[in-house]
Amino acid sequence: MESQVAQAPTLPLQRWTAGTLRKAWRFSRRNPVGAVSFALVVLLVVVAVLGDFISPHDPNTIYKGMRLADPGTVSPDGKPLILGGDELGRDFFARVILGARVSLFVSLSAIVVGTLVGATLGIMSGYIGGQFDLYTQRWMDGQQAIPTLVLALVIMVVLSGGQASLTNVVLAIGLVLVPRTNRIVRSSVLSTKENVYVEAARSIGASAKRIMFRHILPNVTAPILIIISVELGSAILIEASLSFLGFGVPAEVPSWGAMLSSSGRQYMLQEPRLLWAPGVALSLTVMAFNLAGDTLRDVWDPRLRGSV
């Protein structure tokens, strides 16, 4: 009797697990590319979170005699350098692993900034209309007329005179991503605000603020989530480009773009591993997020296919 009582609570969990696995299997069969991309995204998150446990060394520790050491060389502390040493004698594997954390943190933080600003302006622009909408859209037109990387560089210079700063990188990338979010959200609001429930809220005297953020915002959540998933890859690529040019994160912070610029470019013929390791990591990450975003877009709202 006691064993039956103890086992009963596990049945709902078992059914939920089995159902989830079946759904995941059906999704993988229908969208094999999407399934692989999601697996890569999960792997990136795991590496970013558990990087300190995966890497055997501190990424900023310089080991004497380990400059450009071959892969597998044992460091003075008795642990192997899996990808060898970089141009200063640091564990290159540790820096590549920790680079995932930097890319994920910067991209997610920038997406939060870009989504908050872009979605807020998009909702207000679509609902209020008039002069506010006109001036806001002309601002978006002017910003989109400037190449993305050039605009990010300009914002970096304005914010800090070109000095490396993690906060400024996040703000620069986030502001660059505002126009696309604004456009998509505004177009969704223009169709949503004509619905009956919005007219009903307006007729009972609800304020514009209440209508925008209580009645309209929940109905444009799907486009916002799709934009976030698609823009993550772009944010990672912009951060890597800024770091490659020397305007990204501080030098002591491991960044794939900075690795490609310093050790990768300088020793591409002598030590090609210093080029391909961060290059492959960056390429796979951007590809995974782009494919995952495309999959979510097609699943959640096929009408947006090709618009983001």
N, C-alpha and C positions, 0 to 999 in steps of 0.2 A: 504493500500500500504506500509506504513511504517512498519507494523508488518511483512509483507512478506519479506521485505528487511532484517529485523533484524533476522528472523529465518533462512534465506537461508544459511549463513555460518555454521550453526550447522549441516547441513545435511551430509557433508563429515565426520565430526567427529562421528556422529551417526552411519554411515555405517561402519566406521573403528572400532568403539567399538563393534558393533554387529558382525562383521567379526572376530574380535579377540576373542570374547567370544565363538563363534562357534568353532573356531580352538582349543581353550583351552578345550572345552567340548569333542571334538573328540579325542584330545590327552589324556584326562583323561580316556576316555572309552577304548582306545587302550593300555594305559600304566598306570593303576591305581597305581601301586607301585611308578612309577616315579612321578606321580602327587602328591602323598602324600609326597614324599621326597622333591620335590620342595616347597611344602607348608611349610614344616618344615624349609627349608633353608630360605625362606622369613620371617618366624617367627623369626628365629635367628637374621637375619639382623635388623628387626624392634626392637627386644629387645636390640641388641647391640647399635643401634643408639639412641633409646629413653629410655635407661636404667635409666638415671637421673630422668626422669619424671615418669617412672613406679615404681621405688623404692622410698619408703617414707623416707628413711634415707641415710645418707652418709655411705658408706661401711667401712670406717676406724674410725668412731666415736665410742668410748667406753662408754657405759652407765653404771653408777654405779648401782649395784644390779641386772643387767640383765645377769650375767654370767650363761650360760646354761638355760636361761629362756625358759619356755614352749611356743610353738607356740600360737600366739594370745595375748601374754602378752603385756600390754600397757607400752610403754617406758616413761621415765620422761618427754618427750616433748609432750605426749598425743597421739602419733601415735602407732598403734599396730606393734609388731614384728611378721610378718606373719609366718615365719619359726622359730621363737624364737631367742634366742641369742646364739652366739658361745662360745668358751671356754674363751674368753676375755670380753664378754658382747657386742659384735658388732652385728648389724642386719644381720643375716645369709642369709635372703632372698635377701638383697641388695648385698651381696657379691656373691651370686650365679648368680644374674642377671648381675652384672657388669663383672662376669667371662666370659660371652658370648662375651663382647666387647674385652677383652684381647685375647681370643682364636681366634676371627675373625681377629683382627689386626695383631697378630703374624703370623697366618697362611697365610694371604694374603701377608704380607710383605715378608715372607720367600719364598712364591711361586714366587713373583716377582724376588727375588735374584736368586733362582734356575732356573727359566725359562730363564732369561737373560743370565746367564753363560752357562747353558746346551744347550739352543737353538743356541747361538752364536758358541760355540765349535762344536755342531752337524752340523751346516751349513758349517762351515769352514772345518771340518774333512771330511764330505761327498763330498764336491766339490774339495778341494785341493788334498786330498788323500796323497799318498806317506808316507814319514817319519812322517809328522805332524799327519796324521791319525793313523799311527801305535803307536806312543807314546801317543797320546790322548786316544786311546782305551785301551792301557795297564794301563793307569792311571785310567780309568773307571773300568777296571777289578779288580785292586787292591782295589779301594774304595768299590766296591760291595762285595768284599770278607770279609769285616768287617761288623759285625752286625750293623744295623742302629742306635740303641740307643747307643751302645758302641762308634761308630764313632762320634756321636753328643756330647757325654761326652768328648771325646778326644779333639774335636775342641773347646769346651767350656773352657777346662783347658788351652789349648794353647792360646786362645784369652785373657783370663782374670784371669787365675789361679783358675778357678772355682767360681769366685765371681759373684753373681747374677747381670745380666744386660740385659735389654730388647733388646738392639742392638745386643749384643753377642748371645742371644738366636735366634734372627732372622737370623743372619749370619750362625750360626751352623746348624740350620734346613735347610736353603736354600742350603748350600753346600752339605748337605747329600742328597738332592733331585736332584742334578745335573745329576748323571749317567743315571737315567731312561729317563729323558728328552733328554739327549744327544743321547741315543740309538735310540729312536723313531724318532727324527728329522733327524739323520744321515741316517737311513734307507729310509726315505721319500726323502731326497735329492739325494741319490744314484739313485733312479728311475726317479726323476724329472729332473736331469741335462742332461739326454739323450734325452729330448724332443726337438722338432724342433725349438721352439722359443729360447731356450738356445743356440743351435748351431748357429742360425741366429745372435743372439747378439754377440756371440764369433767371428763370421766371419766378422763382421763390426768393430771389434777392441774394443769392450766394455771391460772395466777392470774387473778383477775377483771380486773386491769389488762390482761393479755395478751389475754384474750378480747375485751374491749371495744375495744381499739385495734388489734388485729391481725386479728381474725376478724369483728367486727361493723362497725367503721368503714368498711372498704372496700365493704361492701354497702349502706351508707346514703349513699354519695358522691353518687349521682344526685339524691336529694332535696335535699341540701345545695347542689349546683350550681344547681338550679332556684331555690331560695330566694335565692341570691346574685343571680341574674339578675333576679329579680322585685323584690328590695329595693333595687337600685341607683337606680331612679327615685324611690323613697320617700326614700332618703337625700339625693338631690340636692334634692328639694322641701323637706325639713326644714331643710337648710342654708340655702336661699334664704329660708325663713320666719324663721329665727333672725337672719340678716343684715338682713332687712327691718325687724325689730323692734329692731335695734341690739345684739343679743346674739351675733352671729356672728363672722366673721373680723375681724381688725384693719382699721381704716379704710383703710390704705395698700394693702391687698390687694384687687384687683378682684374683686367679687362681684356676680352678677346681682341677688340680693336687695337688696343695699345700693344698687345703682344705681336700682332701682325705688323704694326708700324715699326717697332723697335727691333726685337730679336728676329722676327720672321723676315722682314725686308732686308736686314743687314746680313743675315747668315742663310739666306734662302738656298744658296748653292752649297755652302760648306755643311750646314746642318738643316736640311729640308724639313725635319720633324718640327722645328720651331715655327714653320709656316703652316704645314698641313694640319697639325693638331688643333690650334685655335680656329683655323679656317674651316675644317670639317665640322667642328662643334658649332660654330656660328651658322654654317649653311644648313645643317640638320635641324637646328633649333628654329630658324626662321621658316624653313619649309614645313616643319611640323605644325607650327602655329598657323601658318597660312592655310594649310590643308584642313586643319581642325576647324578654323573659322569658316571656311567654305562649306564644310560638312554641316556645321550648326546652322548656317544660313539656309541651306537647302532643306534641312529638317524642320526648322522652326517657321520659316516664312519663305517658301519658294518664289513668291512675288518679288523678293528683293534680289534674286539671282542676277548678277551682273551690275547691280547698282552700287555695291560697296566694294 
